[in-house]
Amino acid sequence: MLAAKVMHAPDIVAELCWSDDPGYTAGYIASPCLGYVRFPLLKPLGECRGGRAFFVNANVDLDRLYRYLEKQVVLIDRVGRMLPDERWSA
């Protein structure tokens, strides 16, 4: 749900997210043009660092974006496009 909200935020190009849960290795990238792409092995098992990176347009109004992300209530009324898990080979 959070990825859906972020994808509809003003001036968002994409979001990269991975969990800080050491037992959860998955992460995702989401963007309005790609949808939601999950990566099941984005980090090693046991790693407790996680985070989010927001990619925005160059002329972003940060105050407007912050207000939307922090305060705007949204209603999700349907499931969007979800692509199958991506597997990377080393």
PDB file of N, CA, C and O in Angstrom:
ATOM      1  N   MET A   1       0.810  -1.184   0.000  1.00  0.00           N
ATOM      2  CA  MET A   1       0.000   0.000   0.000  1.00  0.00           C
ATOM      3  C   MET A   1       0.861   1.258   0.000  1.00  0.00           C
ATOM      4  O   MET A   1       0.564   2.242  -0.678  1.00  0.00           O
ATOM      5  N   LEU A   2       1.935   1.195   0.781  1.00  0.00           N
ATOM      6  CA  LEU A   2       2.807   2.366   0.827  1.00  0.00           C
ATOM      7  C   LEU A   2       3.449   2.627  -0.534  1.00  0.00           C
ATOM      8  O   LEU A   2       3.567   3.779  -0.953  1.00  0.00           O
ATOM      9  N   ALA A   3       3.863   1.566  -1.227  1.00  0.00           N
ATOM     10  CA  ALA A   3       4.452   1.741  -2.560  1.00  0.00           C
ATOM     11  C   ALA A   3       3.439   2.362  -3.511  1.00  0.00           C
ATOM     12  O   ALA A   3       3.806   3.201  -4.334  1.00  0.00           O
ATOM     13  N   ALA A   4       2.177   1.971  -3.416  1.00  0.00           N
ATOM     14  CA  ALA A   4       1.139   2.546  -4.284  1.00  0.00           C
ATOM     15  C   ALA A   4       0.980   4.034  -4.001  1.00  0.00           C
ATOM     16  O   ALA A   4       0.852   4.832  -4.930  1.00  0.00           O
ATOM     17  N   LYS A   5       0.988   4.407  -2.743  1.00  0.00           N
ATOM     18  CA  LYS A   5       0.872   5.826  -2.401  1.00  0.00           C
ATOM     19  C   LYS A   5       2.065   6.604  -2.941  1.00  0.00           C
ATOM     20  O   LYS A   5       1.899   7.668  -3.539  1.00  0.00           O
ATOM     21  N   VAL A   6       3.259   6.079  -2.731  1.00  0.00           N
ATOM     22  CA  VAL A   6       4.468   6.771  -3.190  1.00  0.00           C
ATOM     23  C   VAL A   6       4.453   6.927  -4.709  1.00  0.00           C
ATOM     24  O   VAL A   6       4.823   7.985  -5.219  1.00  0.00           O
ATOM     25  N   MET A   7       4.034   5.894  -5.442  1.00  0.00           N
ATOM     26  CA  MET A   7       4.015   5.978  -6.913  1.00  0.00           C
ATOM     27  C   MET A   7       3.078   7.062  -7.419  1.00  0.00           C
ATOM     28  O   MET A   7       3.253   7.561  -8.531  1.00  0.00           O
ATOM     29  N   HIS A   8       2.095   7.430  -6.624  1.00  0.00           N
ATOM     30  CA  HIS A   8       1.152   8.464  -7.041  1.00  0.00           C
ATOM     31  C   HIS A   8       1.490   9.833  -6.470  1.00  0.00           C
ATOM     32  O   HIS A   8       0.756  10.797  -6.683  1.00  0.00           O
ATOM     33  N   ALA A   9       2.588   9.917  -5.754  1.00  0.00           N
ATOM     34  CA  ALA A   9       3.007  11.191  -5.173  1.00  0.00           C
ATOM     35  C   ALA A   9       3.503  12.128  -6.267  1.00  0.00           C
ATOM     36  O   ALA A   9       4.040  11.676  -7.279  1.00  0.00           O
ATOM     37  N   PRO A  10       3.325  13.435  -6.066  1.00  0.00           N
ATOM     38  CA  PRO A  10       3.792  14.393  -7.064  1.00  0.00           C
ATOM     39  C   PRO A  10       5.314  14.341  -7.221  1.00  0.00           C
ATOM     40  O   PRO A  10       6.054  14.351  -6.237  1.00  0.00           O
ATOM     41  N   ASP A  11       5.760  14.285  -8.463  1.00  0.00           N
ATOM     42  CA  ASP A  11       7.179  14.353  -8.833  1.00  0.00           C
ATOM     43  C   ASP A  11       8.001  13.120  -8.466  1.00  0.00           C
ATOM     44  O   ASP A  11       9.227  13.166  -8.560  1.00  0.00           O
ATOM     45  N   ILE A  12       7.376  12.029  -8.053  1.00  0.00           N
ATOM     46  CA  ILE A  12       8.114  10.788  -7.800  1.00  0.00           C
ATOM     47  C   ILE A  12       8.394  10.094  -9.126  1.00  0.00           C
ATOM     48  O   ILE A  12       7.491   9.913  -9.943  1.00  0.00           O
ATOM     49  N   VAL A  13       9.632   9.710  -9.336  1.00  0.00           N
ATOM     50  CA  VAL A  13      10.021   8.944 -10.525  1.00  0.00           C
ATOM     51  C   VAL A  13      10.072   7.454 -10.170  1.00  0.00           C
ATOM     52  O   VAL A  13       9.608   6.617 -10.944  1.00  0.00           O
ATOM     53  N   ALA A  14      10.635   7.123  -9.001  1.00  0.00           N
ATOM     54  CA  ALA A  14      10.732   5.726  -8.563  1.00  0.00           C
ATOM     55  C   ALA A  14      11.068   5.685  -7.079  1.00  0.00           C
ATOM     56  O   ALA A  14      11.501   6.675  -6.488  1.00  0.00           O
ATOM     57  N   GLU A  15      10.858   4.520  -6.501  1.00  0.00           N
ATOM     58  CA  GLU A  15      11.223   4.264  -5.114  1.00  0.00           C
ATOM     59  C   GLU A  15      11.956   2.929  -5.055  1.00  0.00           C
ATOM     60  O   GLU A  15      11.542   1.959  -5.689  1.00  0.00           O
ATOM     61  N   LEU A  16      13.039   2.884  -4.297  1.00  0.00           N
ATOM     62  CA  LEU A  16      13.760   1.650  -4.017  1.00  0.00           C
ATOM     63  C   LEU A  16      13.637   1.407  -2.518  1.00  0.00           C
ATOM     64  O   LEU A  16      13.893   2.308  -1.720  1.00  0.00           O
ATOM     65  N   CYS A  17      13.247   0.196  -2.133  1.00  0.00           N
ATOM     66  CA  CYS A  17      13.012  -0.082  -0.718  1.00  0.00           C
ATOM     67  C   CYS A  17      13.531  -1.462  -0.355  1.00  0.00           C
ATOM     68  O   CYS A  17      13.390  -2.410  -1.128  1.00  0.00           O
ATOM     69  N   TRP A  18      14.134  -1.573   0.830  1.00  0.00           N
ATOM     70  CA  TRP A  18      14.522  -2.872   1.369  1.00  0.00           C
ATOM     71  C   TRP A  18      14.334  -2.811   2.883  1.00  0.00           C
ATOM     72  O   TRP A  18      14.530  -1.769   3.508  1.00  0.00           O
ATOM     73  N   SER A  19      13.952  -3.942   3.453  1.00  0.00           N
ATOM     74  CA  SER A  19      13.573  -4.028   4.854  1.00  0.00           C
ATOM     75  C   SER A  19      14.782  -3.994   5.781  1.00  0.00           C
ATOM     76  O   SER A  19      15.879  -4.413   5.412  1.00  0.00           O
ATOM     77  N   ASP A  20      14.558  -3.482   7.002  1.00  0.00           N
ATOM     78  CA  ASP A  20      15.599  -3.543   8.035  1.00  0.00           C
ATOM     79  C   ASP A  20      15.447  -4.787   8.902  1.00  0.00           C
ATOM     80  O   ASP A  20      16.176  -4.954   9.880  1.00  0.00           O
ATOM     81  N   ASP A  21      14.512  -5.655   8.553  1.00  0.00           N
ATOM     82  CA  ASP A  21      14.325  -6.929   9.257  1.00  0.00           C
ATOM     83  C   ASP A  21      15.436  -7.890   8.819  1.00  0.00           C
ATOM     84  O   ASP A  21      15.523  -8.213   7.635  1.00  0.00           O
ATOM     85  N   PRO A  22      16.287  -8.357   9.742  1.00  0.00           N
ATOM     86  CA  PRO A  22      17.407  -9.220   9.353  1.00  0.00           C
ATOM     87  C   PRO A  22      16.976 -10.563   8.746  1.00  0.00           C
ATOM     88  O   PRO A  22      17.767 -11.214   8.065  1.00  0.00           O
ATOM     89  N   GLY A  23      15.744 -10.974   8.987  1.00  0.00           N
ATOM     90  CA  GLY A  23      15.255 -12.234   8.437  1.00  0.00           C
ATOM     91  C   GLY A  23      14.510 -12.081   7.125  1.00  0.00           C
ATOM     92  O   GLY A  23      14.018 -13.066   6.575  1.00  0.00           O
ATOM     93  N   TYR A  24      14.418 -10.859   6.614  1.00  0.00           N
ATOM     94  CA  TYR A  24      13.665 -10.597   5.380  1.00  0.00           C
ATOM     95  C   TYR A  24      14.620 -10.037   4.335  1.00  0.00           C
ATOM     96  O   TYR A  24      15.110  -8.918   4.487  1.00  0.00           O
ATOM     97  N   THR A  25      14.887 -10.782   3.298  1.00  0.00           N
ATOM     98  CA  THR A  25      15.910 -10.406   2.313  1.00  0.00           C
ATOM     99  C   THR A  25      15.350  -9.666   1.106  1.00  0.00           C
ATOM    100  O   THR A  25      16.116  -9.150   0.293  1.00  0.00           O
ATOM    101  N   ALA A  26      14.042  -9.607   0.976  1.00  0.00           N
ATOM    102  CA  ALA A  26      13.428  -9.023  -0.220  1.00  0.00           C
ATOM    103  C   ALA A  26      13.436  -7.501  -0.178  1.00  0.00           C
ATOM    104  O   ALA A  26      13.590  -6.882   0.875  1.00  0.00           O
ATOM    105  N   GLY A  27      13.267  -6.931  -1.344  1.00  0.00           N
ATOM    106  CA  GLY A  27      13.104  -5.503  -1.514  1.00  0.00           C
ATOM    107  C   GLY A  27      12.334  -5.278  -2.800  1.00  0.00           C
ATOM    108  O   GLY A  27      11.928  -6.233  -3.464  1.00  0.00           O
ATOM    109  N   TYR A  28      12.133  -4.023  -3.152  1.00  0.00           N
ATOM    110  CA  TYR A  28      11.401  -3.743  -4.386  1.00  0.00           C
ATOM    111  C   TYR A  28      11.806  -2.403  -4.968  1.00  0.00           C
ATOM    112  O   TYR A  28      12.376  -1.547  -4.290  1.00  0.00           O
ATOM    113  N   ILE A  29      11.501  -2.254  -6.211  1.00  0.00           N
ATOM    114  CA  ILE A  29      11.531  -0.960  -6.875  1.00  0.00           C
ATOM    115  C   ILE A  29      10.133  -0.744  -7.421  1.00  0.00           C
ATOM    116  O   ILE A  29       9.509  -1.667  -7.944  1.00  0.00           O
ATOM    117  N   ALA A  30       9.650   0.471  -7.297  1.00  0.00           N
ATOM    118  CA  ALA A  30       8.320   0.798  -7.787  1.00  0.00           C
ATOM    119  C   ALA A  30       8.384   2.129  -8.515  1.00  0.00           C
ATOM    120  O   ALA A  30       9.068   3.056  -8.081  1.00  0.00           O
ATOM    121  N   SER A  31       7.673   2.213  -9.613  1.00  0.00           N
ATOM    122  CA  SER A  31       7.587   3.463 -10.352  1.00  0.00           C
ATOM    123  C   SER A  31       6.285   3.468 -11.145  1.00  0.00           C
ATOM    124  O   SER A  31       5.726   2.411 -11.440  1.00  0.00           O
ATOM    125  N   PRO A  32       5.806   4.656 -11.485  1.00  0.00           N
ATOM    126  CA  PRO A  32       4.572   4.720 -12.258  1.00  0.00           C
ATOM    127  C   PRO A  32       4.664   3.973 -13.597  1.00  0.00           C
ATOM    128  O   PRO A  32       3.666   3.419 -14.058  1.00  0.00           O
ATOM    129  N   CYS A  33       5.833   3.952 -14.217  1.00  0.00           N
ATOM    130  CA  CYS A  33       5.941   3.286 -15.526  1.00  0.00           C
ATOM    131  C   CYS A  33       6.240   1.792 -15.416  1.00  0.00           C
ATOM    132  O   CYS A  33       5.858   1.031 -16.305  1.00  0.00           O
ATOM    133  N   LEU A  34       6.916   1.351 -14.348  1.00  0.00           N
ATOM    134  CA  LEU A  34       7.257  -0.065 -14.184  1.00  0.00           C
ATOM    135  C   LEU A  34       6.272  -0.830 -13.324  1.00  0.00           C
ATOM    136  O   LEU A  34       6.156  -2.049 -13.451  1.00  0.00           O
ATOM    137  N   GLY A  35       5.563  -0.138 -12.455  1.00  0.00           N
ATOM    138  CA  GLY A  35       4.741  -0.812 -11.469  1.00  0.00           C
ATOM    139  C   GLY A  35       5.610  -1.235 -10.303  1.00  0.00           C
ATOM    140  O   GLY A  35       6.562  -0.540  -9.947  1.00  0.00           O
ATOM    141  N   TYR A  36       5.286  -2.370  -9.708  1.00  0.00           N
ATOM    142  CA  TYR A  36       5.964  -2.869  -8.517  1.00  0.00           C
ATOM    143  C   TYR A  36       6.773  -4.088  -8.915  1.00  0.00           C
ATOM    144  O   TYR A  36       6.214  -5.072  -9.399  1.00  0.00           O
ATOM    145  N   VAL A  37       8.090  -4.036  -8.715  1.00  0.00           N
ATOM    146  CA  VAL A  37       8.970  -5.151  -9.060  1.00  0.00           C
ATOM    147  C   VAL A  37       9.670  -5.592  -7.780  1.00  0.00           C
ATOM    148  O   VAL A  37      10.432  -4.828  -7.188  1.00  0.00           O
ATOM    149  N   ARG A  38       9.410  -6.819  -7.359  1.00  0.00           N
ATOM    150  CA  ARG A  38       9.961  -7.356  -6.118  1.00  0.00           C
ATOM    151  C   ARG A  38      11.242  -8.138  -6.423  1.00  0.00           C
ATOM    152  O   ARG A  38      11.315  -8.886  -7.398  1.00  0.00           O
ATOM    153  N   PHE A  39      12.241  -7.947  -5.570  1.00  0.00           N
ATOM    154  CA  PHE A  39      13.496  -8.682  -5.654  1.00  0.00           C
ATOM    155  C   PHE A  39      13.602  -9.539  -4.395  1.00  0.00           C
ATOM    156  O   PHE A  39      13.786  -8.986  -3.311  1.00  0.00           O
ATOM    157  N   PRO A  40      13.495 -10.866  -4.491  1.00  0.00           N
ATOM    158  CA  PRO A  40      13.467 -11.704  -3.295  1.00  0.00           C
ATOM    159  C   PRO A  40      14.792 -11.746  -2.529  1.00  0.00           C
ATOM    160  O   PRO A  40      14.792 -12.038  -1.334  1.00  0.00           O
ATOM    161  N   LEU A  41      15.894 -11.470  -3.174  1.00  0.00           N
ATOM    162  CA  LEU A  41      17.204 -11.531  -2.512  1.00  0.00           C
ATOM    163  C   LEU A  41      17.960 -10.225  -2.725  1.00  0.00           C
ATOM    164  O   LEU A  41      19.007 -10.208  -3.372  1.00  0.00           O
ATOM    165  N   LEU A  42      17.438  -9.149  -2.190  1.00  0.00           N
ATOM    166  CA  LEU A  42      18.073  -7.845  -2.376  1.00  0.00           C
ATOM    167  C   LEU A  42      19.227  -7.630  -1.398  1.00  0.00           C
ATOM    168  O   LEU A  42      20.120  -6.824  -1.659  1.00  0.00           O
ATOM    169  N   LYS A  43      19.213  -8.342  -0.281  1.00  0.00           N
ATOM    170  CA  LYS A  43      20.274  -8.201   0.719  1.00  0.00           C
ATOM    171  C   LYS A  43      20.547  -9.558   1.344  1.00  0.00           C
ATOM    172  O   LYS A  43      19.709 -10.455   1.258  1.00  0.00           O
ATOM    173  N   PRO A  44      21.706  -9.726   1.973  1.00  0.00           N
ATOM    174  CA  PRO A  44      22.017 -11.015   2.599  1.00  0.00           C
ATOM    175  C   PRO A  44      21.180 -11.266   3.852  1.00  0.00           C
ATOM    176  O   PRO A  44      20.825 -10.330   4.569  1.00  0.00           O
ATOM    177  N   LEU A  45      20.874 -12.510   4.103  1.00  0.00           N
ATOM    178  CA  LEU A  45      20.171 -12.913   5.316  1.00  0.00           C
ATOM    179  C   LEU A  45      21.006 -12.500   6.524  1.00  0.00           C
ATOM    180  O   LEU A  45      22.216 -12.724   6.550  1.00  0.00           O
ATOM    181  N   GLY A  46      20.369 -11.901   7.515  1.00  0.00           N
ATOM    182  CA  GLY A  46      21.062 -11.443   8.714  1.00  0.00           C
ATOM    183  C   GLY A  46      21.405  -9.967   8.701  1.00  0.00           C
ATOM    184  O   GLY A  46      21.737  -9.403   9.743  1.00  0.00           O
ATOM    185  N   GLU A  47      21.330  -9.328   7.538  1.00  0.00           N
ATOM    186  CA  GLU A  47      21.638  -7.896   7.433  1.00  0.00           C
ATOM    187  C   GLU A  47      20.483  -7.097   8.047  1.00  0.00           C
ATOM    188  O   GLU A  47      19.328  -7.266   7.656  1.00  0.00           O
ATOM    189  N   CYS A  48      20.802  -6.229   9.006  1.00  0.00           N
ATOM    190  CA  CYS A  48      19.745  -5.471   9.676  1.00  0.00           C
ATOM    191  C   CYS A  48      19.570  -4.059   9.117  1.00  0.00           C
ATOM    192  O   CYS A  48      18.691  -3.322   9.564  1.00  0.00           O
ATOM    193  N   ARG A  49      20.396  -3.680   8.150  1.00  0.00           N
ATOM    194  CA  ARG A  49      20.218  -2.353   7.550  1.00  0.00           C
ATOM    195  C   ARG A  49      19.154  -2.411   6.469  1.00  0.00           C
ATOM    196  O   ARG A  49      19.046  -3.399   5.742  1.00  0.00           O
ATOM    197  N   GLY A  50      18.381  -1.364   6.367  1.00  0.00           N
ATOM    198  CA  GLY A  50      17.359  -1.249   5.336  1.00  0.00           C
ATOM    199  C   GLY A  50      17.108   0.226   5.066  1.00  0.00           C
ATOM    200  O   GLY A  50      17.727   1.090   5.688  1.00  0.00           O
ATOM    201  N   GLY A  51      16.224   0.507   4.164  1.00  0.00           N
ATOM    202  CA  GLY A  51      15.920   1.905   3.896  1.00  0.00           C
ATOM    203  C   GLY A  51      15.089   2.084   2.640  1.00  0.00           C
ATOM    204  O   GLY A  51      14.663   1.125   1.996  1.00  0.00           O
ATOM    205  N   ARG A  52      14.881   3.332   2.325  1.00  0.00           N
ATOM    206  CA  ARG A  52      14.142   3.725   1.125  1.00  0.00           C
ATOM    207  C   ARG A  52      14.920   4.820   0.416  1.00  0.00           C
ATOM    208  O   ARG A  52      15.533   5.681   1.048  1.00  0.00           O
ATOM    209  N   ALA A  53      14.883   4.771  -0.885  1.00  0.00           N
ATOM    210  CA  ALA A  53      15.436   5.848  -1.698  1.00  0.00           C
ATOM    211  C   ALA A  53      14.322   6.314  -2.621  1.00  0.00           C
ATOM    212  O   ALA A  53      13.729   5.514  -3.345  1.00  0.00           O
ATOM    213  N   PHE A  54      14.043   7.601  -2.592  1.00  0.00           N
ATOM    214  CA  PHE A  54      13.032   8.193  -3.464  1.00  0.00           C
ATOM    215  C   PHE A  54      13.747   8.937  -4.586  1.00  0.00           C
ATOM    216  O   PHE A  54      14.615   9.771  -4.330  1.00  0.00           O
ATOM    217  N   PHE A  55      13.391   8.644  -5.797  1.00  0.00           N
ATOM    218  CA  PHE A  55      13.933   9.320  -6.966  1.00  0.00           C
ATOM    219  C   PHE A  55      12.855  10.285  -7.456  1.00  0.00           C
ATOM    220  O   PHE A  55      11.722   9.886  -7.726  1.00  0.00           O
ATOM    221  N   VAL A  56      13.226  11.557  -7.566  1.00  0.00           N
ATOM    222  CA  VAL A  56      12.244  12.601  -7.871  1.00  0.00           C
ATOM    223  C   VAL A  56      12.673  13.412  -9.084  1.00  0.00           C
ATOM    224  O   VAL A  56      13.839  13.402  -9.479  1.00  0.00           O
ATOM    225  N   ASN A  57      11.710  14.112  -9.666  1.00  0.00           N
ATOM    226  CA  ASN A  57      12.003  15.033 -10.766  1.00  0.00           C
ATOM    227  C   ASN A  57      12.931  16.138 -10.279  1.00  0.00           C
ATOM    228  O   ASN A  57      12.942  16.474  -9.094  1.00  0.00           O
ATOM    229  N   ALA A  58      13.701  16.694 -11.192  1.00  0.00           N
ATOM    230  CA  ALA A  58      14.681  17.729 -10.846  1.00  0.00           C
ATOM    231  C   ALA A  58      14.028  18.974 -10.259  1.00  0.00           C
ATOM    232  O   ALA A  58      14.625  19.627  -9.403  1.00  0.00           O
ATOM    233  N   ASN A  59      12.837  19.316 -10.688  1.00  0.00           N
ATOM    234  CA  ASN A  59      12.183  20.541 -10.231  1.00  0.00           C
ATOM    235  C   ASN A  59      11.129  20.267  -9.159  1.00  0.00           C
ATOM    236  O   ASN A  59      10.132  20.985  -9.080  1.00  0.00           O
ATOM    237  N   VAL A  60      11.333  19.249  -8.342  1.00  0.00           N
ATOM    238  CA  VAL A  60      10.369  18.830  -7.332  1.00  0.00           C
ATOM    239  C   VAL A  60      10.102  19.941  -6.313  1.00  0.00           C
ATOM    240  O   VAL A  60      11.022  20.641  -5.889  1.00  0.00           O
ATOM    241  N   ASP A  61       8.860  20.090  -5.935  1.00  0.00           N
ATOM    242  CA  ASP A  61       8.464  20.968  -4.833  1.00  0.00           C
ATOM    243  C   ASP A  61       8.483  20.093  -3.578  1.00  0.00           C
ATOM    244  O   ASP A  61       7.515  19.386  -3.298  1.00  0.00           O
ATOM    245  N   LEU A  62       9.581  20.139  -2.828  1.00  0.00           N
ATOM    246  CA  LEU A  62       9.757  19.244  -1.688  1.00  0.00           C
ATOM    247  C   LEU A  62       8.709  19.439  -0.608  1.00  0.00           C
ATOM    248  O   LEU A  62       8.278  18.464   0.007  1.00  0.00           O
ATOM    249  N   ASP A  63       8.292  20.661  -0.363  1.00  0.00           N
ATOM    250  CA  ASP A  63       7.249  20.888   0.646  1.00  0.00           C
ATOM    251  C   ASP A  63       5.950  20.187   0.245  1.00  0.00           C
ATOM    252  O   ASP A  63       5.303  19.549   1.076  1.00  0.00           O
ATOM    253  N   ARG A  64       5.579  20.304  -1.010  1.00  0.00           N
ATOM    254  CA  ARG A  64       4.369  19.639  -1.512  1.00  0.00           C
ATOM    255  C   ARG A  64       4.513  18.119  -1.399  1.00  0.00           C
ATOM    256  O   ARG A  64       3.579  17.440  -0.971  1.00  0.00           O
ATOM    257  N   LEU A  65       5.670  17.586  -1.777  1.00  0.00           N
ATOM    258  CA  LEU A  65       5.907  16.147  -1.704  1.00  0.00           C
ATOM    259  C   LEU A  65       5.859  15.659  -0.259  1.00  0.00           C
ATOM    260  O   LEU A  65       5.219  14.645   0.019  1.00  0.00           O
ATOM    261  N   TYR A  66       6.517  16.353   0.665  1.00  0.00           N
ATOM    262  CA  TYR A  66       6.480  15.970   2.074  1.00  0.00           C
ATOM    263  C   TYR A  66       5.052  15.961   2.612  1.00  0.00           C
ATOM    264  O   TYR A  66       4.643  15.022   3.294  1.00  0.00           O
ATOM    265  N   ARG A  67       4.293  17.024   2.295  1.00  0.00           N
ATOM    266  CA  ARG A  67       2.899  17.080   2.762  1.00  0.00           C
ATOM    267  C   ARG A  67       2.114  15.870   2.267  1.00  0.00           C
ATOM    268  O   ARG A  67       1.361  15.257   3.024  1.00  0.00           O
ATOM    269  N   TYR A  68       2.297  15.531   0.989  1.00  0.00           N
ATOM    270  CA  TYR A  68       1.571  14.388   0.435  1.00  0.00           C
ATOM    271  C   TYR A  68       1.975  13.094   1.141  1.00  0.00           C
ATOM    272  O   TYR A  68       1.114  12.334   1.587  1.00  0.00           O
ATOM    273  N   LEU A  69       3.271  12.844   1.243  1.00  0.00           N
ATOM    274  CA  LEU A  69       3.742  11.583   1.825  1.00  0.00           C
ATOM    275  C   LEU A  69       3.404  11.465   3.309  1.00  0.00           C
ATOM    276  O   LEU A  69       3.073  10.377   3.781  1.00  0.00           O
ATOM    277  N   GLU A  70       3.483  12.556   4.039  1.00  0.00           N
ATOM    278  CA  GLU A  70       3.274  12.496   5.480  1.00  0.00           C
ATOM    279  C   GLU A  70       1.828  12.687   5.920  1.00  0.00           C
ATOM    280  O   GLU A  70       1.430  12.140   6.948  1.00  0.00           O
ATOM    281  N   LYS A  71       1.035  13.442   5.176  1.00  0.00           N
ATOM    282  CA  LYS A  71      -0.284  13.837   5.664  1.00  0.00           C
ATOM    283  C   LYS A  71      -1.465  13.393   4.801  1.00  0.00           C
ATOM    284  O   LYS A  71      -2.573  13.231   5.313  1.00  0.00           O
ATOM    285  N   GLN A  72      -1.249  13.197   3.516  1.00  0.00           N
ATOM    286  CA  GLN A  72      -2.359  12.916   2.604  1.00  0.00           C
ATOM    287  C   GLN A  72      -2.930  11.522   2.827  1.00  0.00           C
ATOM    288  O   GLN A  72      -2.202  10.531   2.778  1.00  0.00           O
ATOM    289  N   VAL A  73      -4.224  11.451   3.069  1.00  0.00           N
ATOM    290  CA  VAL A  73      -4.918  10.171   3.180  1.00  0.00           C
ATOM    291  C   VAL A  73      -5.237   9.691   1.768  1.00  0.00           C
ATOM    292  O   VAL A  73      -5.694  10.472   0.933  1.00  0.00           O
ATOM    293  N   VAL A  74      -4.997   8.412   1.499  1.00  0.00           N
ATOM    294  CA  VAL A  74      -5.331   7.855   0.185  1.00  0.00           C
ATOM    295  C   VAL A  74      -6.171   6.588   0.374  1.00  0.00           C
ATOM    296  O   VAL A  74      -6.069   5.903   1.392  1.00  0.00           O
ATOM    297  N   LEU A  75      -6.987   6.301  -0.611  1.00  0.00           N
ATOM    298  CA  LEU A  75      -7.797   5.092  -0.619  1.00  0.00           C
ATOM    299  C   LEU A  75      -7.328   4.232  -1.781  1.00  0.00           C
ATOM    300  O   LEU A  75      -7.393   4.655  -2.936  1.00  0.00           O
ATOM    301  N   ILE A  76      -6.858   3.036  -1.484  1.00  0.00           N
ATOM    302  CA  ILE A  76      -6.435   2.083  -2.509  1.00  0.00           C
ATOM    303  C   ILE A  76      -7.654   1.219  -2.816  1.00  0.00           C
ATOM    304  O   ILE A  76      -8.162   0.521  -1.939  1.00  0.00           O
ATOM    305  N   ASP A  77      -8.119   1.267  -4.058  1.00  0.00           N
ATOM    306  CA  ASP A  77      -9.355   0.542  -4.384  1.00  0.00           C
ATOM    307  C   ASP A  77      -9.169  -0.568  -5.413  1.00  0.00           C
ATOM    308  O   ASP A  77     -10.142  -1.191  -5.837  1.00  0.00           O
ATOM    309  N   ARG A  78      -7.917  -0.816  -5.816  1.00  0.00           N
ATOM    310  CA  ARG A  78      -7.667  -1.923  -6.743  1.00  0.00           C
ATOM    311  C   ARG A  78      -6.193  -2.294  -6.699  1.00  0.00           C
ATOM    312  O   ARG A  78      -5.349  -1.515  -6.257  1.00  0.00           O
ATOM    313  N   VAL A  79      -5.903  -3.508  -7.170  1.00  0.00           N
ATOM    314  CA  VAL A  79      -4.519  -3.976  -7.244  1.00  0.00           C
ATOM    315  C   VAL A  79      -3.948  -3.534  -8.584  1.00  0.00           C
ATOM    316  O   VAL A  79      -4.555  -3.755  -9.631  1.00  0.00           O
ATOM    317  N   GLY A  80      -2.787  -2.916  -8.542  1.00  0.00           N
ATOM    318  CA  GLY A  80      -2.122  -2.481  -9.767  1.00  0.00           C
ATOM    319  C   GLY A  80      -1.256  -3.584 -10.345  1.00  0.00           C
ATOM    320  O   GLY A  80      -1.360  -4.750  -9.966  1.00  0.00           O
ATOM    321  N   ARG A  81      -0.401  -3.186 -11.270  1.00  0.00           N
ATOM    322  CA  ARG A  81       0.466  -4.138 -11.952  1.00  0.00           C
ATOM    323  C   ARG A  81       1.595  -4.591 -11.036  1.00  0.00           C
ATOM    324  O   ARG A  81       2.340  -3.764 -10.510  1.00  0.00           O
ATOM    325  N   MET A  82       1.723  -5.893 -10.845  1.00  0.00           N
ATOM    326  CA  MET A  82       2.837  -6.479 -10.098  1.00  0.00           C
ATOM    327  C   MET A  82       3.530  -7.462 -11.012  1.00  0.00           C
ATOM    328  O   MET A  82       2.908  -8.389 -11.531  1.00  0.00           O
ATOM    329  N   LEU A  83       4.808  -7.260 -11.207  1.00  0.00           N
ATOM    330  CA  LEU A  83       5.582  -8.149 -12.057  1.00  0.00           C
ATOM    331  C   LEU A  83       6.109  -9.311 -11.229  1.00  0.00           C
ATOM    332  O   LEU A  83       6.219  -9.193 -10.009  1.00  0.00           O
ATOM    333  N   PRO A  84       6.437 -10.432 -11.868  1.00  0.00           N
ATOM    334  CA  PRO A  84       7.006 -11.552 -11.109  1.00  0.00           C
ATOM    335  C   PRO A  84       8.336 -11.184 -10.480  1.00  0.00           C
ATOM    336  O   PRO A  84       8.989 -10.231 -10.905  1.00  0.00           O
ATOM    337  N   ASP A  85       8.739 -11.945  -9.460  1.00  0.00           N
ATOM    338  CA  ASP A  85      10.042 -11.741  -8.832  1.00  0.00           C
ATOM    339  C   ASP A  85      11.139 -11.727  -9.876  1.00  0.00           C
ATOM    340  O   ASP A  85      11.121 -12.511 -10.825  1.00  0.00           O
ATOM    341  N   GLU A  86      12.096 -10.829  -9.693  1.00  0.00           N
ATOM    342  CA  GLU A  86      13.293 -10.786 -10.542  1.00  0.00           C
ATOM    343  C   GLU A  86      14.403 -11.528  -9.826  1.00  0.00           C
ATOM    344  O   GLU A  86      14.592 -11.350  -8.623  1.00  0.00           O
ATOM    345  N   ARG A  87      15.131 -12.345 -10.540  1.00  0.00           N
ATOM    346  CA  ARG A  87      16.277 -13.062  -9.971  1.00  0.00           C
ATOM    347  C   ARG A  87      17.540 -12.570 -10.662  1.00  0.00           C
ATOM    348  O   ARG A  87      17.622 -12.552 -11.890  1.00  0.00           O
ATOM    349  N   TRP A  88      18.504 -12.178  -9.876  1.00  0.00           N
ATOM    350  CA  TRP A  88      19.786 -11.730 -10.421  1.00  0.00           C
ATOM    351  C   TRP A  88      20.779 -12.871 -10.298  1.00  0.00           C
ATOM    352  O   TRP A  88      20.796 -13.583  -9.293  1.00  0.00           O
ATOM    353  N   SER A  89      21.586 -13.040 -11.297  1.00  0.00           N
ATOM    354  CA  SER A  89      22.649 -14.049 -11.199  1.00  0.00           C
ATOM    355  C   SER A  89      23.989 -13.337 -11.141  1.00  0.00           C
ATOM    356  O   SER A  89      24.202 -12.329 -11.814  1.00  0.00           O
ATOM    357  N   ALA A  90      24.872 -13.865 -10.343  1.00  0.00           N
ATOM    358  CA  ALA A  90      26.187 -13.235 -10.166  1.00  0.00           C
ATOM    359  C   ALA A  90      27.180 -13.787 -11.162  1.00  0.00           C
ATOM    360  O   ALA A  90      28.341 -13.378 -11.167  1.00  0.00           O
TER     361      ALA A  90
END
